[in-house]
């Protein structure tokens, strides 16, 4: 193995280690987020509020798209990601109302 190949392998390992750490952060952050959305679902069910709040969802999508632009992330990807998360949250909220 050449010095250049060894260096490339070290760089690759460093990037992969960072990706692994970031994946863990994403999972634990999503878990924490869902704890809060579950609490919101219980409150909505208790007070007979609808599981979906289209105005709030729209505001959140716009907010996330702005943050994505600031972070140099594709805002359309951010929108798709948040829409996916929102749909999962709504399903959780509906379960609380059954």
Biopython code that builds the backbone (N, CA, C, O; Angstrom):
import numpy as np
from Bio.PDB.StructureBuilder import StructureBuilder

atoms = [
    (1, "UNK", "N", (0.853, -1.174, 0.000)),
    (1, "UNK", "CA", (0.000, 0.000, 0.000)),
    (1, "UNK", "C", (0.897, 1.235, 0.000)),
    (1, "UNK", "O", (1.831, 1.339, 0.794)),
    (2, "UNK", "N", (0.601, 2.160, -0.893)),
    (2, "UNK", "CA", (1.411, 3.366, -0.982)),
    (2, "UNK", "C", (1.016, 4.335, 0.129)),
    (2, "UNK", "O", (-0.040, 4.208, 0.749)),
    (3, "UNK", "N", (1.892, 5.299, 0.357)),
    (3, "UNK", "CA", (1.597, 6.337, 1.355)),
    (3, "UNK", "C", (0.312, 7.073, 1.005)),
    (3, "UNK", "O", (-0.479, 7.410, 1.886)),
    (4, "UNK", "N", (0.109, 7.318, -0.270)),
    (4, "UNK", "CA", (-1.077, 8.034, -0.723)),
    (4, "UNK", "C", (-2.343, 7.198, -0.459)),
    (4, "UNK", "O", (-3.363, 7.735, -0.028)),
    (5, "UNK", "N", (-2.272, 5.912, -0.714)),
    (5, "UNK", "CA", (-3.406, 5.017, -0.465)),
    (5, "UNK", "C", (-3.681, 4.908, 1.033)),
    (5, "UNK", "O", (-4.836, 4.888, 1.456)),
    (6, "UNK", "N", (-2.634, 4.839, 1.820)),
    (6, "UNK", "CA", (-2.787, 4.777, 3.280)),
    (6, "UNK", "C", (-3.459, 6.041, 3.788)),
    (6, "UNK", "O", (-4.366, 5.985, 4.617)),
    (7, "UNK", "N", (-3.009, 7.175, 3.286)),
    (7, "UNK", "CA", (-3.593, 8.460, 3.700)),
    (7, "UNK", "C", (-5.070, 8.537, 3.301)),
    (7, "UNK", "O", (-5.909, 8.996, 4.075)),
    (8, "UNK", "N", (-5.372, 8.081, 2.083)),
    (8, "UNK", "CA", (-6.762, 8.088, 1.617)),
    (8, "UNK", "C", (-7.627, 7.183, 2.508)),
    (8, "UNK", "O", (-8.760, 7.535, 2.837)),
    (9, "UNK", "N", (-7.095, 6.030, 2.891)),
    (9, "UNK", "CA", (-7.829, 5.112, 3.769)),
    (9, "UNK", "C", (-8.072, 5.756, 5.138)),
    (9, "UNK", "O", (-9.145, 5.594, 5.718)),
    (10, "UNK", "N", (-7.081, 6.484, 5.653)),
    (10, "UNK", "CA", (-7.236, 7.180, 6.939)),
    (10, "UNK", "C", (-8.303, 8.272, 6.849)),
    (10, "UNK", "O", (-9.127, 8.426, 7.750)),
    (11, "UNK", "N", (-8.276, 9.024, 5.751)),
    (11, "UNK", "CA", (-9.277, 10.075, 5.550)),
    (11, "UNK", "C", (-10.682, 9.472, 5.438)),
    (11, "UNK", "O", (-11.639, 9.987, 6.017)),
    (12, "UNK", "N", (-10.788, 8.372, 4.684)),
    (12, "UNK", "CA", (-12.068, 7.688, 4.528)),
    (12, "UNK", "C", (-12.594, 7.220, 5.879)),
    (12, "UNK", "O", (-13.777, 7.386, 6.175)),
    (13, "UNK", "N", (-11.731, 6.643, 6.691)),
    (13, "UNK", "CA", (-12.127, 6.180, 8.025)),
    (13, "UNK", "C", (-12.592, 7.354, 8.881)),
    (13, "UNK", "O", (-13.584, 7.242, 9.602)),
    (14, "UNK", "N", (-11.888, 8.468, 8.806)),
    (14, "UNK", "CA", (-12.279, 9.655, 9.572)),
    (14, "UNK", "C", (-13.655, 10.162, 9.168)),
    (14, "UNK", "O", (-14.473, 10.504, 10.022)),
    (15, "UNK", "N", (-13.907, 10.210, 7.867)),
    (15, "UNK", "CA", (-15.224, 10.652, 7.392)),
    (15, "UNK", "C", (-16.309, 9.669, 7.835)),
    (15, "UNK", "O", (-17.385, 10.080, 8.271)),
    (16, "UNK", "N", (-16.026, 8.389, 7.723)),
    (16, "UNK", "CA", (-17.016, 7.384, 8.117)),
    (16, "UNK", "C", (-17.283, 7.423, 9.619)),
    (16, "UNK", "O", (-18.422, 7.237, 10.048)),
    (17, "UNK", "N", (-16.264, 7.659, 10.409)),
    (17, "UNK", "CA", (-16.458, 7.797, 11.857)),
    (17, "UNK", "C", (-17.359, 8.996, 12.160)),
    (17, "UNK", "O", (-18.240, 8.920, 13.016)),
    (18, "UNK", "N", (-17.128, 10.097, 11.452)),
    (18, "UNK", "CA", (-17.975, 11.280, 11.631)),
    (18, "UNK", "C", (-19.411, 10.990, 11.215)),
    (18, "UNK", "O", (-20.349, 11.391, 11.904)),
    (19, "UNK", "N", (-19.589, 10.304, 10.105)),
    (19, "UNK", "CA", (-20.928, 9.937, 9.648)),
    (19, "UNK", "C", (-21.627, 9.070, 10.690)),
    (19, "UNK", "O", (-22.808, 9.273, 10.972)),
    (20, "UNK", "N", (-20.917, 8.117, 11.257)),
    (20, "UNK", "CA", (-21.502, 7.241, 12.290)),
    (20, "UNK", "C", (-21.944, 8.050, 13.504)),
    (20, "UNK", "O", (-23.022, 7.810, 14.048)),
    (21, "UNK", "N", (-21.125, 9.003, 13.933)),
    (21, "UNK", "CA", (-21.488, 9.852, 15.073)),
    (21, "UNK", "C", (-22.709, 10.708, 14.744)),
    (21, "UNK", "O", (-23.617, 10.846, 15.563)),
    (22, "UNK", "N", (-22.723, 11.272, 13.557)),
    (22, "UNK", "CA", (-23.851, 12.105, 13.146)),
    (22, "UNK", "C", (-25.140, 11.288, 13.009)),
    (22, "UNK", "O", (-26.219, 11.770, 13.351)),
    (23, "UNK", "N", (-25.027, 10.056, 12.512)),
    (23, "UNK", "CA", (-26.203, 9.182, 12.447)),
    (23, "UNK", "C", (-26.763, 8.928, 13.842)),
    (23, "UNK", "O", (-27.978, 8.931, 14.035)),
    (24, "UNK", "N", (-25.891, 8.712, 14.802)),
    (24, "UNK", "CA", (-26.336, 8.497, 16.185)),
    (24, "UNK", "C", (-27.034, 9.757, 16.708)),
    (24, "UNK", "O", (-28.071, 9.668, 17.366)),
    (25, "UNK", "N", (-26.468, 10.917, 16.416)),
    (25, "UNK", "CA", (-27.086, 12.179, 16.841)),
    (25, "UNK", "C", (-28.467, 12.320, 16.221)),
    (25, "UNK", "O", (-29.413, 12.715, 16.902)),
    (26, "UNK", "N", (-28.595, 12.002, 14.938)),
    (26, "UNK", "CA", (-29.896, 12.085, 14.271)),
    (26, "UNK", "C", (-30.928, 11.174, 14.924)),
    (26, "UNK", "O", (-32.060, 11.587, 15.172)),
    (27, "UNK", "N", (-30.536, 9.940, 15.199)),
    (27, "UNK", "CA", (-31.472, 8.977, 15.798)),
    (27, "UNK", "C", (-31.917, 9.444, 17.177)),
    (27, "UNK", "O", (-33.110, 9.446, 17.478)),
    (28, "UNK", "N", (-30.968, 9.837, 18.012)),
    (28, "UNK", "CA", (-31.330, 10.273, 19.364)),
    (28, "UNK", "C", (-32.108, 11.590, 19.351)),
    (28, "UNK", "O", (-32.977, 11.807, 20.196)),
    (29, "UNK", "N", (-31.799, 12.465, 18.399)),
    (29, "UNK", "CA", (-32.538, 13.716, 18.269)),
    (29, "UNK", "C", (-33.970, 13.447, 17.816)),
    (29, "UNK", "O", (-34.908, 14.050, 18.337)),
    (30, "UNK", "N", (-34.142, 12.553, 16.857)),
    (30, "UNK", "CA", (-35.491, 12.196, 16.428)),
    (30, "UNK", "C", (-36.274, 11.549, 17.563)),
    (30, "UNK", "O", (-37.463, 11.822, 17.732)),
    (31, "UNK", "N", (-35.623, 10.701, 18.334)),
    (31, "UNK", "CA", (-36.295, 10.071, 19.477)),
    (31, "UNK", "C", (-36.766, 11.134, 20.468)),
    (31, "UNK", "O", (-37.884, 11.055, 20.976)),
    (32, "UNK", "N", (-35.934, 12.111, 20.740)),
    (32, "UNK", "CA", (-36.303, 13.191, 21.659)),
    (32, "UNK", "C", (-37.456, 14.016, 21.077)),
    (32, "UNK", "O", (-38.386, 14.388, 21.792)),
    (33, "UNK", "N", (-37.384, 14.290, 19.793)),
    (33, "UNK", "CA", (-38.453, 15.040, 19.128)),
    (33, "UNK", "C", (-39.774, 14.290, 19.249)),
    (33, "UNK", "O", (-40.804, 14.890, 19.556)),
    (34, "UNK", "N", (-39.749, 12.972, 19.007)),
    (34, "UNK", "CA", (-40.969, 12.180, 19.076)),
    (34, "UNK", "C", (-41.519, 12.089, 20.499)),
    (34, "UNK", "O", (-42.727, 11.941, 20.678)),
    (35, "UNK", "N", (-40.667, 12.174, 21.500)),
    (35, "UNK", "CA", (-41.177, 12.223, 22.879)),
    (35, "UNK", "C", (-42.061, 13.449, 23.063)),
    (35, "UNK", "O", (-43.118, 13.379, 23.690)),
    (36, "UNK", "N", (-41.613, 14.576, 22.506)),
    (36, "UNK", "CA", (-42.388, 15.809, 22.625)),
    (36, "UNK", "C", (-43.654, 15.760, 21.773)),
    (36, "UNK", "O", (-44.713, 16.220, 22.202)),
    (37, "UNK", "N", (-43.546, 15.202, 20.564)),
    (37, "UNK", "CA", (-44.738, 15.137, 19.722)),
    (37, "UNK", "C", (-45.753, 14.148, 20.303)),
    (37, "UNK", "O", (-46.958, 14.321, 20.121)),
    (38, "UNK", "N", (-45.275, 13.118, 20.997)),
    (38, "UNK", "CA", (-46.207, 12.207, 21.670)),
    (38, "UNK", "C", (-46.968, 12.959, 22.756)),
    (38, "UNK", "O", (-48.175, 12.779, 22.911)),
    (39, "UNK", "N", (-46.271, 13.790, 23.494)),
    (39, "UNK", "CA", (-46.921, 14.589, 24.539)),
    (39, "UNK", "C", (-47.947, 15.542, 23.917)),
    (39, "UNK", "O", (-49.027, 15.744, 24.472)),
    (40, "UNK", "N", (-47.607, 16.119, 22.774)),
    (40, "UNK", "CA", (-48.544, 16.988, 22.067)),
    (40, "UNK", "C", (-49.773, 16.177, 21.649)),
    (40, "UNK", "O", (-50.903, 16.655, 21.759)),
    (41, "UNK", "N", (-49.553, 14.967, 21.177)),
    (41, "UNK", "CA", (-50.661, 14.102, 20.771)),
    (41, "UNK", "C", (-51.601, 13.801, 21.922)),
    (41, "UNK", "O", (-52.820, 13.799, 21.749)),
    (42, "UNK", "N", (-51.040, 13.547, 23.095)),
    (42, "UNK", "CA", (-51.866, 13.288, 24.280)),
    (42, "UNK", "C", (-52.674, 14.540, 24.627)),
    (42, "UNK", "O", (-53.867, 14.445, 24.914)),
    (43, "UNK", "N", (-52.039, 15.699, 24.602)),
    (43, "UNK", "CA", (-52.747, 16.957, 24.876)),
    (43, "UNK", "C", (-53.875, 17.193, 23.870)),
    (43, "UNK", "O", (-54.982, 17.581, 24.244)),
    (44, "UNK", "N", (-53.583, 16.956, 22.598)),
    (44, "UNK", "CA", (-54.612, 17.153, 21.570)),
    (44, "UNK", "C", (-55.788, 16.206, 21.797)),
    (44, "UNK", "O", (-56.947, 16.610, 21.693)),
    (45, "UNK", "N", (-55.486, 14.950, 22.108)),
    (45, "UNK", "CA", (-56.559, 13.979, 22.343)),
    (45, "UNK", "C", (-57.363, 14.360, 23.577)),
    (45, "UNK", "O", (-58.591, 14.283, 23.567)),
    (46, "UNK", "N", (-56.686, 14.767, 24.627)),
    (46, "UNK", "CA", (-57.347, 15.141, 25.881)),
    (46, "UNK", "C", (-58.283, 16.327, 25.689)),
    (46, "UNK", "O", (-59.344, 16.398, 26.310)),
    (47, "UNK", "N", (-57.883, 17.263, 24.823)),
    (47, "UNK", "CA", (-58.663, 18.482, 24.625)),
    (47, "UNK", "C", (-59.447, 18.463, 23.312)),
    (47, "UNK", "O", (-59.931, 19.493, 22.842)),
    (48, "UNK", "N", (-59.559, 17.260, 22.732)),
    (48, "UNK", "CA", (-60.357, 17.061, 21.527)),
    (48, "UNK", "C", (-59.941, 17.990, 20.384)),
    (48, "UNK", "O", (-60.783, 18.561, 19.690)),
    (49, "UNK", "N", (-58.629, 18.127, 20.206)),
    (49, "UNK", "CA", (-58.087, 18.932, 19.110)),
    (49, "UNK", "C", (-57.732, 18.009, 17.948)),
    (49, "UNK", "O", (-57.421, 16.839, 18.171)),
    (50, "UNK", "N", (-57.772, 18.504, 16.724)),
    (50, "UNK", "CA", (-57.449, 17.654, 15.570)),
    (50, "UNK", "C", (-55.986, 17.208, 15.594)),
    (50, "UNK", "O", (-55.123, 17.933, 16.089)),
    (51, "UNK", "N", (-55.705, 16.018, 15.061)),
    (51, "UNK", "CA", (-54.332, 15.513, 15.066)),
    (51, "UNK", "C", (-53.388, 16.302, 14.166)),
    (51, "UNK", "O", (-52.174, 16.294, 14.369)),
    (52, "UNK", "N", (-53.947, 16.975, 13.180)),
    (52, "UNK", "CA", (-53.133, 17.738, 12.235)),
    (52, "UNK", "C", (-53.388, 19.231, 12.418)),
    (52, "UNK", "O", (-54.509, 19.654, 12.701)),
    (53, "UNK", "N", (-52.329, 20.020, 12.251)),
    (53, "UNK", "CA", (-52.435, 21.480, 12.316)),
    (53, "UNK", "C", (-51.737, 22.033, 11.068)),
    (53, "UNK", "O", (-50.556, 22.378, 11.115)),
    (54, "UNK", "N", (-52.478, 22.118, 9.943)),
    (54, "UNK", "CA", (-51.857, 22.518, 8.673)),
    (54, "UNK", "C", (-51.108, 23.846, 8.720)),
    (54, "UNK", "O", (-50.078, 23.987, 8.060)),
    (55, "UNK", "N", (-51.600, 24.827, 9.485)),
    (55, "UNK", "CA", (-50.904, 26.113, 9.558)),
    (55, "UNK", "C", (-49.537, 25.939, 10.225)),
    (55, "UNK", "O", (-48.531, 26.445, 9.727)),
    (56, "UNK", "N", (-49.503, 25.230, 11.338)),
    (56, "UNK", "CA", (-48.239, 24.972, 12.050)),
    (56, "UNK", "C", (-47.284, 24.183, 11.154)),
    (56, "UNK", "O", (-46.092, 24.485, 11.088)),
    (57, "UNK", "N", (-47.813, 23.175, 10.470)),
    (57, "UNK", "CA", (-46.980, 22.351, 9.588)),
    (57, "UNK", "C", (-46.362, 23.203, 8.486)),
    (57, "UNK", "O", (-45.177, 23.069, 8.181)),
    (58, "UNK", "N", (-47.164, 24.073, 7.892)),
    (58, "UNK", "CA", (-46.670, 24.955, 6.832)),
    (58, "UNK", "C", (-45.579, 25.888, 7.353)),
    (58, "UNK", "O", (-44.562, 26.095, 6.691)),
    (59, "UNK", "N", (-45.799, 26.447, 8.542)),
    (59, "UNK", "CA", (-44.792, 27.329, 9.145)),
    (59, "UNK", "C", (-43.502, 26.560, 9.413)),
    (59, "UNK", "O", (-42.410, 27.080, 9.182)),
    (60, "UNK", "N", (-43.619, 25.343, 9.893)),
    (60, "UNK", "CA", (-42.433, 24.536, 10.189)),
    (60, "UNK", "C", (-41.665, 24.203, 8.916)),
    (60, "UNK", "O", (-40.435, 24.238, 8.899)),
    (61, "UNK", "N", (-42.393, 23.883, 7.853)),
    (61, "UNK", "CA", (-41.723, 23.565, 6.584)),
    (61, "UNK", "C", (-40.980, 24.789, 6.073)),
    (61, "UNK", "O", (-39.827, 24.680, 5.655)),
    (62, "UNK", "N", (-41.621, 25.953, 6.100)),
    (62, "UNK", "CA", (-40.954, 27.187, 5.659)),
    (62, "UNK", "C", (-39.720, 27.463, 6.512)),
    (62, "UNK", "O", (-38.666, 27.827, 5.989)),
    (63, "UNK", "N", (-39.851, 27.291, 7.809)),
    (63, "UNK", "CA", (-38.727, 27.521, 8.733)),
    (63, "UNK", "C", (-37.568, 26.579, 8.424)),
    (63, "UNK", "O", (-36.411, 26.997, 8.368)),
    (64, "UNK", "N", (-37.892, 25.301, 8.224)),
    (64, "UNK", "CA", (-36.847, 24.321, 7.942)),
    (64, "UNK", "C", (-36.178, 24.593, 6.592)),
    (64, "UNK", "O", (-34.972, 24.396, 6.445)),
    (65, "UNK", "N", (-36.955, 25.039, 5.617)),
    (65, "UNK", "CA", (-36.364, 25.360, 4.318)),
    (65, "UNK", "C", (-35.408, 26.548, 4.428)),
    (65, "UNK", "O", (-34.353, 26.556, 3.793)),
    (66, "UNK", "N", (-35.770, 27.549, 5.230)),
    (66, "UNK", "CA", (-34.856, 28.687, 5.450)),
    (66, "UNK", "C", (-33.567, 28.213, 6.118)),
    (66, "UNK", "O", (-32.471, 28.602, 5.715)),
    (67, "UNK", "N", (-33.709, 27.373, 7.138)),
    (67, "UNK", "CA", (-32.513, 26.856, 7.819)),
    (67, "UNK", "C", (-31.665, 26.022, 6.861)),
    (67, "UNK", "O", (-30.436, 26.080, 6.900)),
    (68, "UNK", "N", (-32.315, 25.258, 6.014)),
    (68, "UNK", "CA", (-31.583, 24.436, 5.041)),
    (68, "UNK", "C", (-30.751, 25.325, 4.122)),
    (68, "UNK", "O", (-29.586, 25.028, 3.856)),
    (69, "UNK", "N", (-31.339, 26.400, 3.644)),
    (69, "UNK", "CA", (-30.587, 27.324, 2.784)),
    (69, "UNK", "C", (-29.374, 27.880, 3.518)),
    (69, "UNK", "O", (-28.281, 27.956, 2.956)),
    (70, "UNK", "N", (-29.572, 28.271, 4.788)),
    (70, "UNK", "CA", (-28.471, 28.801, 5.581)),
    (70, "UNK", "C", (-27.378, 27.746, 5.791)),
    (70, "UNK", "O", (-26.195, 28.075, 5.875)),
    (71, "UNK", "N", (-27.787, 26.489, 5.874)),
    (71, "UNK", "CA", (-26.838, 25.405, 6.143)),
    (71, "UNK", "C", (-26.268, 24.795, 4.865)),
    (71, "UNK", "O", (-25.502, 23.833, 4.922)),
    (72, "UNK", "N", (-26.641, 25.352, 3.716)),
    (72, "UNK", "CA", (-26.197, 24.838, 2.421)),
    (72, "UNK", "C", (-26.698, 23.412, 2.191)),
    (72, "UNK", "O", (-25.972, 22.550, 1.695)),
    (73, "UNK", "N", (-27.960, 23.190, 2.567)),
    (73, "UNK", "CA", (-28.636, 21.913, 2.352)),
    (73, "UNK", "C", (-29.787, 22.170, 1.388)),
    (73, "UNK", "O", (-30.427, 23.219, 1.458)),
    (74, "UNK", "N", (-30.054, 21.250, 0.510)),
    (74, "UNK", "CA", (-31.143, 21.389, -0.452)),
    (74, "UNK", "C", (-32.469, 21.589, 0.294)),
    (74, "UNK", "O", (-32.910, 20.686, 1.006)),
    (75, "UNK", "N", (-33.115, 22.759, 0.144)),
    (75, "UNK", "CA", (-34.356, 23.019, 0.870)),
    (75, "UNK", "C", (-35.479, 22.058, 0.486)),
    (75, "UNK", "O", (-36.366, 21.788, 1.295)),
    (76, "UNK", "N", (-35.447, 21.549, -0.727)),
    (76, "UNK", "CA", (-36.475, 20.590, -1.152)),
    (76, "UNK", "C", (-36.301, 19.271, -0.393)),
    (76, "UNK", "O", (-37.284, 18.628, -0.024)),
    (77, "UNK", "N", (-35.057, 18.877, -0.164)),
    (77, "UNK", "CA", (-34.791, 17.688, 0.652)),
    (77, "UNK", "C", (-35.296, 17.910, 2.075)),
    (77, "UNK", "O", (-35.921, 17.027, 2.662)),
    (78, "UNK", "N", (-35.024, 19.087, 2.623)),
    (78, "UNK", "CA", (-35.473, 19.413, 3.985)),
    (78, "UNK", "C", (-36.996, 19.338, 4.064)),
    (78, "UNK", "O", (-37.547, 18.828, 5.039)),
    (79, "UNK", "N", (-37.668, 19.844, 3.045)),
    (79, "UNK", "CA", (-39.130, 19.815, 3.009)),
    (79, "UNK", "C", (-39.634, 18.368, 2.984)),
    (79, "UNK", "O", (-40.547, 18.017, 3.731)),
    (80, "UNK", "N", (-39.050, 17.544, 2.142)),
    (80, "UNK", "CA", (-39.461, 16.141, 2.051)),
    (80, "UNK", "C", (-39.233, 15.431, 3.387)),
    (80, "UNK", "O", (-40.074, 14.656, 3.843)),
    (81, "UNK", "N", (-38.098, 15.705, 3.994)),
    (81, "UNK", "CA", (-37.766, 15.078, 5.269)),
    (81, "UNK", "C", (-38.783, 15.475, 6.337)),
    (81, "UNK", "O", (-39.300, 14.617, 7.052)),
    (82, "UNK", "N", (-39.067, 16.760, 6.446)),
    (82, "UNK", "CA", (-40.010, 17.215, 7.471)),
    (82, "UNK", "C", (-41.420, 16.704, 7.182)),
    (82, "UNK", "O", (-42.145, 16.335, 8.106)),
    (83, "UNK", "N", (-41.809, 16.680, 5.921)),
    (83, "UNK", "CA", (-43.123, 16.123, 5.585)),
    (83, "UNK", "C", (-43.225, 14.665, 6.021)),
    (83, "UNK", "O", (-44.265, 14.238, 6.521)),
    (84, "UNK", "N", (-42.165, 13.910, 5.836)),
    (84, "UNK", "CA", (-42.140, 12.514, 6.277)),
    (84, "UNK", "C", (-42.322, 12.439, 7.803)),
    (84, "UNK", "O", (-43.122, 11.649, 8.304)),
    (85, "UNK", "N", (-41.584, 13.258, 8.512)),
    (85, "UNK", "CA", (-41.666, 13.271, 9.976)),
    (85, "UNK", "C", (-43.067, 13.708, 10.420)),
    (85, "UNK", "O", (-43.644, 13.111, 11.328)),
    (86, "UNK", "N", (-43.605, 14.736, 9.787)),
    (86, "UNK", "CA", (-44.933, 15.236, 10.144)),
    (86, "UNK", "C", (-45.989, 14.152, 9.949)),
    (86, "UNK", "O", (-46.864, 13.982, 10.798)),
    (87, "UNK", "N", (-45.916, 13.426, 8.850)),
    (87, "UNK", "CA", (-46.904, 12.361, 8.606)),
    (87, "UNK", "C", (-46.824, 11.280, 9.680)),
    (87, "UNK", "O", (-47.849, 10.750, 10.107)),
    (88, "UNK", "N", (-45.635, 10.961, 10.107)),
    (88, "UNK", "CA", (-45.470, 9.976, 11.186)),
    (88, "UNK", "C", (-46.069, 10.507, 12.487)),
    (88, "UNK", "O", (-46.737, 9.770, 13.213)),
    (89, "UNK", "N", (-45.833, 11.775, 12.777)),
    (89, "UNK", "CA", (-46.381, 12.395, 13.991)),
    (89, "UNK", "C", (-47.907, 12.380, 13.953)),
    (89, "UNK", "O", (-48.552, 12.058, 14.951)),
    (90, "UNK", "N", (-48.480, 12.728, 12.806)),
    (90, "UNK", "CA", (-49.940, 12.740, 12.684)),
    (90, "UNK", "C", (-50.506, 11.342, 12.940)),
    (90, "UNK", "O", (-51.536, 11.199, 13.598)),
    (91, "UNK", "N", (-49.841, 10.326, 12.426)),
    (91, "UNK", "CA", (-50.292, 8.944, 12.674)),
    (91, "UNK", "C", (-50.263, 8.633, 14.171)),
    (91, "UNK", "O", (-51.180, 7.998, 14.692)),
    (92, "UNK", "N", (-49.225, 9.075, 14.853)),
    (92, "UNK", "CA", (-49.138, 8.882, 16.310)),
    (92, "UNK", "C", (-50.291, 9.617, 17.011)),
    (92, "UNK", "O", (-50.912, 9.083, 17.930)),
    (93, "UNK", "N", (-50.563, 10.842, 16.566)),
    (93, "UNK", "CA", (-51.629, 11.630, 17.185)),
    (93, "UNK", "C", (-52.982, 10.944, 16.980)),
    (93, "UNK", "O", (-53.813, 10.910, 17.888)),
    (94, "UNK", "N", (-53.192, 10.402, 15.786)),
    (94, "UNK", "CA", (-54.465, 9.727, 15.506)),
    (94, "UNK", "C", (-54.636, 8.513, 16.430)),
    (94, "UNK", "O", (-55.745, 8.224, 16.879)),
    (95, "UNK", "N", (-53.550, 7.816, 16.706)),
    (95, "UNK", "CA", (-53.634, 6.653, 17.603)),
    (95, "UNK", "C", (-54.065, 7.060, 18.998)),
    (95, "UNK", "O", (-54.765, 6.307, 19.676)),
    (96, "UNK", "N", (-53.656, 8.239, 19.434)),
    (96, "UNK", "CA", (-54.053, 8.733, 20.762)),
    (96, "UNK", "C", (-55.538, 9.058, 20.831)),
    (96, "UNK", "O", (-56.145, 9.040, 21.902)),
    (97, "UNK", "N", (-56.110, 9.355, 19.670)),
    (97, "UNK", "CA", (-57.513, 9.749, 19.651)),
    (97, "UNK", "C", (-58.471, 8.568, 19.490)),
    (97, "UNK", "O", (-59.689, 8.739, 19.553)),
    (98, "UNK", "N", (-57.930, 7.393, 19.285)),
    (98, "UNK", "CA", (-58.781, 6.206, 19.112)),
    (98, "UNK", "C", (-59.293, 5.681, 20.428)),
    (98, "UNK", "O", (-60.021, 4.689, 20.456)),
]
sb = StructureBuilder()
sb.init_structure("model")
sb.init_model(0)
sb.init_chain("A")
sb.init_seg("    ")
for serial, (resi, resn, name, xyz) in enumerate(atoms, 1):
    if name == "N":
        sb.init_residue(resn, " ", resi, " ")
    sb.init_atom(name, np.array(xyz, "f"), 0.0, 1.0, " ", f" {name:<3s}", serial, name[0])
structure = sb.get_structure()
